[in-house]
């Protein structure tokens, strides 16, 4: 819940009570109690999401609309007016106006006409989930073995969990999907290894150099739901995933 920062304005209704015993009847005690509750919003709290618009008094009294989705479909059931500057939500108990230009400004009028204008700590807007980018390349069984050797001998930077996914094909080949960050690291690792090849124990085998060439040919993938594919695990070798 977010804080109610300040009361900008408040006005007590001049209503002294309405007699008659019907639904819309109040005595003087009711009117005074409603005013007291509204004033207790000062230093209270506020919460809003798709199904709730609730103000909490310092006595934890709730003012507003709760679980609207369950009852009416969504909060728009109470939207009686919308302009470029405000949205009005209305029920038989409260009329709540939300200022859409000055974020965090609300006006509340209760059923007897008491009025209060509040500044609340705006709810944080959920950040959009950033879609991960992957580069893909189809590798043969021999190339996959060489890739595993490179990781096992720590010639290449170890992948973190979720950096590499793959899908197998009938001919023992697999399409590998490298998270863009790890792909960049892998390319750098391979380049460094190749420079040191003459003085290292890297197999003097053209296939090992060909692996680097294949990795360089990887293209950005447009495939959906890559994270639902198999995580890359080195068969027969303990995978040293960095959590």
C-alpha positions in Angstrom: 0.0 0.0 0.0 1.1 3.5 -0.7 0.9 6.5 1.6 -1.7 9.3 1.5 0.8 12.2 1.4 -1.5 15.1 2.3 -5.0 16.5 2.4 -5.2 19.3 -0.1 -8.8 20.4 0.7 -11.8 19.2 2.7 -15.3 20.4 3.2 -17.9 19.2 5.7 -21.4 18.8 4.4 -24.1 21.2 5.7 -26.5 18.3 5.9 -27.8 17.8 9.4 -29.5 14.5 8.8 -32.4 13.2 6.7 -35.3 11.6 8.3 -37.8 9.2 6.8 -36.4 5.7 7.6 -35.7 4.9 4.0 -32.4 3.8 2.3 -31.1 7.4 2.1 -31.9 8.6 5.6 -29.3 9.6 8.2 -29.4 11.1 11.6 -27.0 13.7 12.9 -24.8 11.0 14.5 -24.4 9.2 11.1 -23.5 12.4 9.4 -20.8 13.3 12.0 -19.4 9.8 11.9 -19.0 9.9 8.2 -17.2 13.2 8.4 -14.9 11.8 11.1 -14.1 8.8 9.0 -13.3 10.9 6.0 -10.9 13.1 8.0 -9.1 10.0 9.2 -7.8 9.5 5.7 -5.1 12.0 6.6 -1.9 9.9 7.1 -3.7 6.9 5.8 -2.9 4.6 2.9 -4.0 4.0 -0.6 -4.1 1.0 -3.0 -5.2 0.7 -6.6 -5.0 -2.1 -9.2 -7.3 -3.5 -11.9 -9.9 -4.6 -9.4 -9.5 -2.3 -6.4 -9.6 1.4 -5.6 -9.3 1.6 -1.8 -8.4 4.3 0.7 -7.6 3.2 4.2 -8.1 5.5 7.2 -5.8 5.6 10.2 -8.4 3.3 11.8 -8.1 0.9 8.9 -11.6 1.8 7.7 -11.9 1.1 3.9 -13.3 3.8 1.6 -13.7 3.0 -2.1 -14.3 -0.1 -4.3 -12.9 -3.5 -3.5 -12.7 -6.7 -5.6 -14.7 -5.1 -8.4 -13.6 -7.6 -10.9 -15.3 -10.4 -9.1 -18.6 -8.5 -8.9 -18.9 -6.5 -12.0 -16.2 -7.5 -14.5 -13.8 -4.7 -13.8 -13.5 -1.2 -12.3 -15.1 0.4 -15.4 -18.5 -0.5 -14.0 -18.2 2.6 -11.9 -16.8 4.9 -14.6 -19.5 7.4 -15.2 -17.5 10.1 -16.9 -14.1 10.4 -18.5 -12.4 13.5 -19.9 -8.9 14.3 -20.9 -8.3 15.4 -17.3 -10.2 13.0 -15.0 -12.1 9.8 -14.5 -15.1 9.5 -12.2 -16.1 6.4 -10.3 -19.5 6.4 -8.7 -21.4 4.2 -6.3 -24.3 4.8 -3.9 -21.8 5.5 -1.1 -18.9 7.4 -2.8 -18.1 9.5 -5.8 -14.3 9.3 -6.5 -12.6 11.4 -9.1 -9.2 10.5 -10.3 -7.1 13.2 -11.8 -5.3 11.7 -14.9 -3.1 14.8 -15.5 -1.7 15.2 -12.0 -0.9 11.6 -11.0 -1.8 10.9 -7.4 -4.7 13.4 -7.0 -8.1 12.1 -5.9 -11.3 13.8 -4.8 -13.8 11.8 -2.7 -17.4 12.9 -2.0 -19.4 10.6 0.3 -23.1 9.9 0.4 -24.0 12.9 2.6 -21.8 15.4 0.6 -18.6 15.5 2.7 -15.7 16.2 0.4 -11.9 15.7 0.6 -9.1 16.1 -1.9 -6.0 14.0 -1.4 -2.5 13.7 -2.8 -1.4 10.1 -2.7 1.9 8.4 -3.4 1.3 7.2 -7.0 1.3 3.4 -7.5 4.4 2.3 -9.3 3.6 1.3 -12.8 4.7 -2.2 -13.7 7.7 -2.2 -16.0 7.2 -4.2 -19.2 9.1 -7.4 -19.2 12.1 -7.1 -21.5 12.1 -9.9 -24.1 15.4 -11.8 -24.2 17.2 -11.9 -27.5 18.7 -15.1 -28.7 21.0 -16.0 -31.6 20.5 -19.4 -33.2 22.6 -21.8 -35.2 22.2 -25.5 -36.2 25.2 -27.6 -35.1 26.1 -31.1 -36.1 26.8 -33.8 -33.6 30.6 -33.4 -33.9 30.3 -29.6 -33.5 28.2 -30.1 -30.3 30.9 -32.4 -28.9 33.5 -29.8 -29.6 31.4 -27.2 -27.9 31.0 -29.4 -24.8 34.8 -30.0 -24.8 35.4 -26.2 -24.8 33.1 -25.7 -21.8 34.4 -28.7 -19.9 38.0 -27.6 -20.3 36.9 -24.0 -19.4 38.2 -22.7 -22.7 34.9 -20.8 -23.0 33.1 -18.7 -20.4 30.7 -20.9 -18.5 27.0 -20.3 -19.3 24.6 -19.2 -16.7 21.4 -21.2 -16.3 19.1 -20.1 -19.1 21.8 -18.8 -21.4 21.5 -21.7 -23.8 18.5 -23.7 -25.1 18.4 -26.3 -27.8 16.1 -28.5 -29.9 17.2 -31.8 -31.3 16.8 -33.0 -34.9 16.5 -36.5 -36.4 20.1 -36.4 -37.9 21.8 -35.9 -34.5 22.1 -32.2 -35.1 20.6 -29.6 -32.8 19.6 -26.0 -33.2 21.2 -24.0 -30.4 19.7 -20.7 -29.0 22.3 -18.6 -27.2 21.2 -15.7 -25.0 22.7 -12.6 -26.7 24.9 -11.7 -23.7 26.4 -15.2 -23.5 26.7 -15.4 -27.3 29.0 -12.3 -27.2 31.1 -13.8 -24.5 31.3 -17.2 -26.3 32.5 -15.4 -29.5 35.2 -13.6 -27.5 36.3 -16.7 -25.8 36.6 -18.6 -29.1 38.6 -15.8 -30.6 41.1 -15.7 -27.6 41.4 -19.5 -27.8 42.2 -19.5 -31.5 45.0 -16.9 -31.0 46.6 -19.2 -28.3 46.1 -22.4 -30.3 49.7 -22.9 -31.4 50.9 -23.0 -27.8 48.0 -24.8 -26.1 46.6 -28.3 -25.9 43.6 -27.4 -28.1 43.2 -30.2 -30.6 45.1 -29.3 -33.8 42.0 -30.1 -35.7 40.3 -28.0 -38.5 36.9 -29.0 -37.0 37.7 -27.0 -33.9 38.3 -23.9 -35.9 35.2 -24.7 -38.0 33.1 -24.5 -34.8 34.2 -20.9 -34.3 33.1 -20.2 -37.9 29.7 -21.8 -37.3 29.2 -19.8 -34.1 30.0 -16.6 -36.0 27.2 -17.4 -38.5 24.4 -17.5 -35.8 21.5 -15.2 -36.5 19.0 -13.5 -34.3 16.1 -15.9 -33.8 12.4 -14.9 -34.2 11.2 -18.1 -32.6 8.6 -17.8 -29.9 8.8 -19.4 -26.4 12.5 -20.3 -26.6 12.6 -20.6 -22.8 10.2 -23.6 -23.1 12.8 -25.6 -25.1 15.4 -27.9 -23.4 18.2 -26.2 -21.4 21.6 -27.1 -22.7 23.4 -29.6 -20.5 26.7 -31.2 -21.4 26.0 -35.0 -21.6 28.4 -37.1 -19.6 30.0 -34.0 -18.0 29.0 -32.2 -14.9 27.7 -28.9 -16.1 29.1 -26.0 -14.1 26.2 -23.6 -14.5 26.6 -20.3 -12.7 23.4 -19.6 -10.8 
